[in-house]
């Protein structure tokens, strides 16, 4: 029976707020590439929440990559929504940063699981 990933869904919805809100006009220090690091971190966090919630429900490591594909699809959808908003733009490099965050989180989740439950 498939469980409802309510915390993962909540985080995914919460990520829409910073991803879709208008850019700030507040002057500040510009750090090149910082937005890509933020994208990587947000999607890495979302992926870890998904893996943790899966573990809580099923007591095992998520091995199906259909959820990873869904997260990548979500990343693409957020960029399309940004483009459609009129005050944000579509950026393929944001999608790349999102995918890097997802992949890094999958690697971290696998390492942590294998440390906690070493093969016998």
C-alpha positions, 0 to 999 in steps of 0.5 A: 500500500502506497503511503501519502507523503504528507511532509514531502508534499508540504515541503514541496509546496513551501518551496513554491513560495521562494521559487515563485515570489517576485525578485526582491528590489532590496540592494544587497551583496551579489554573490555569483552563483549563490542562487544555484547553491540555494536551488541545489540546497532546496531540492536536496532538502526536499529529496532528503525529506522524501527519503526520510519519510519513505524510511519511516513508512516502509523501514527500508531504503527507497530503491525506486527512482520513479520518485527521483524522476518525479522530483526532477519533473517538479524542478522543471515545472517550477521553472516553467511556472517561473517563466509563466509568472511574468516576473521570473525567468526560465533558467536551465541552469537552475534545473541543473542545480536542482538535479545536482541537489537531488543526486547529492541527497540520494547519495547522502541518503544511501551512505547514511542508510548503509552506515546504519544498516551495513550489509551482513 
